Amino acid sequence: MKPYTVLLLRPDYVAATFGHDTFCAHVEGATVEAALTAARAAACETDEQDVPEDYYCLFCTDGHVVDYQDGAGGVHAPNAGRQP
């Protein structure tokens, strides 16, 4: 299992302002597809919804990406920041 960060666009019937309301999930998965499934399940649980396919994937990457409001942040993943 690898860590992933998945950014989902909430469906219009859930979003406060459609196109501007996203859900970011830090999940574990054996594959990208498994990570997307886990992220959609987390979004549905949070939003009390039952149609995971309505959550559109905007971004998926391995590792846990953290975005701090103060401008500091980065990728928290094995080998992050290491030079090849």
The 8 nearest C-alpha neighbors of each residue, nearest first, counted from 0:
[[1, 29, 28, 27, 2, 30, 34, 3],
 [0, 2, 27, 28, 29, 3, 61, 62],
 [1, 3, 27, 62, 26, 61, 63, 28],
 [4, 2, 61, 62, 26, 60, 63, 25],
 [3, 5, 25, 63, 60, 59, 24, 64],
 [4, 6, 59, 24, 58, 23, 3, 7],
 [7, 5, 23, 58, 57, 22, 56, 59],
 [8, 6, 56, 22, 55, 57, 21, 54],
 [7, 9, 21, 55, 54, 20, 56, 22],
 [8, 10, 54, 21, 14, 20, 7, 13],
 [11, 9, 13, 12, 53, 54, 14, 8],
 [10, 12, 17, 14, 13, 9, 16, 18],
 [11, 13, 10, 14, 9, 17, 15, 16],
 [14, 12, 11, 10, 9, 15, 46, 17],
 [15, 13, 11, 17, 16, 20, 9, 12],
 [14, 16, 17, 20, 13, 11, 19, 12],
 [15, 17, 14, 19, 20, 18, 11, 13],
 [18, 16, 11, 14, 19, 20, 15, 10],
 [17, 19, 20, 16, 8, 9, 21, 11],
 [18, 20, 17, 16, 21, 14, 8, 15],
 [21, 19, 14, 18, 9, 17, 16, 8],
 [20, 22, 8, 9, 7, 19, 23, 6],
 [21, 23, 7, 6, 8, 24, 42, 9],
 [24, 22, 6, 5, 7, 21, 25, 4],
 [25, 23, 5, 38, 4, 26, 6, 22],
 [24, 26, 4, 3, 63, 5, 23, 2],
 [25, 27, 3, 2, 24, 34, 38, 4],
 [28, 26, 2, 1, 0, 3, 34, 25],
 [29, 27, 34, 0, 33, 30, 1, 2],
 [28, 30, 0, 1, 33, 31, 27, 34],
 [31, 29, 33, 32, 28, 34, 1, 0],
 [30, 32, 34, 33, 35, 28, 29, 59],
 [31, 33, 35, 30, 34, 36, 28, 29],
 [34, 32, 36, 28, 30, 35, 31, 37],
 [33, 35, 28, 31, 37, 32, 36, 27],
 [36, 34, 38, 32, 37, 33, 39, 31],
 [35, 37, 33, 39, 34, 38, 40, 32],
 [36, 38, 40, 34, 35, 39, 33, 41],
 [39, 37, 41, 35, 40, 36, 24, 34],
 [38, 40, 42, 51, 36, 41, 37, 35],
 [41, 39, 37, 43, 38, 42, 44, 36],
 [42, 40, 38, 44, 39, 43, 45, 37],
 [43, 41, 39, 45, 44, 40, 46, 38],
 [42, 44, 48, 40, 46, 41, 45, 47],
 [43, 45, 47, 41, 42, 46, 40, 48],
 [44, 46, 42, 43, 47, 41, 48, 40],
 [45, 47, 43, 48, 44, 42, 13, 41],
 [48, 46, 44, 43, 45, 49, 42, 13],
 [49, 47, 43, 46, 50, 44, 51, 45],
 [48, 50, 43, 51, 47, 44, 40, 46],
 [51, 49, 52, 53, 48, 43, 54, 39],
 [50, 52, 39, 53, 54, 49, 43, 40],
 [53, 51, 54, 50, 55, 39, 49, 36],
 [52, 54, 51, 10, 50, 55, 9, 8],
 [55, 53, 9, 52, 8, 51, 10, 7],
 [56, 54, 8, 7, 53, 57, 9, 52],
 [55, 57, 7, 58, 6, 8, 54, 5],
 [58, 56, 7, 6, 55, 8, 59, 5],
 [59, 57, 6, 5, 56, 60, 7, 4],
 [60, 58, 5, 4, 6, 3, 61, 57],
 [61, 59, 4, 3, 62, 5, 58, 63],
 [60, 62, 3, 2, 4, 63, 59, 1],
 [61, 63, 76, 3, 2, 75, 4, 64],
 [62, 64, 75, 4, 3, 74, 25, 76],
 [65, 63, 74, 75, 73, 4, 62, 66],
 [64, 66, 73, 72, 74, 67, 63, 75],
 [67, 65, 72, 68, 73, 64, 71, 70],
 [66, 68, 72, 69, 71, 70, 65, 73],
 [67, 69, 70, 66, 71, 72, 65, 73],
 [70, 68, 67, 71, 72, 66, 65, 73],
 [71, 69, 68, 67, 72, 66, 73, 65],
 [72, 70, 67, 69, 73, 66, 68, 65],
 [73, 71, 66, 67, 65, 70, 74, 64],
 [72, 74, 65, 64, 75, 66, 71, 67],
 [73, 75, 64, 76, 63, 65, 79, 62],
 [76, 74, 63, 64, 62, 79, 73, 77],
 [75, 77, 62, 79, 74, 63, 78, 61],
 [76, 78, 79, 75, 62, 80, 81, 74],
 [77, 79, 81, 76, 80, 82, 75, 83],
 [80, 78, 76, 77, 81, 74, 75, 62],
 [79, 81, 78, 82, 74, 76, 77, 75],
 [82, 80, 78, 79, 83, 77, 76, 74],
 [81, 83, 80, 78, 79, 77, 76, 74],
 [82, 81, 80, 78, 79, 77, 76, 74]]
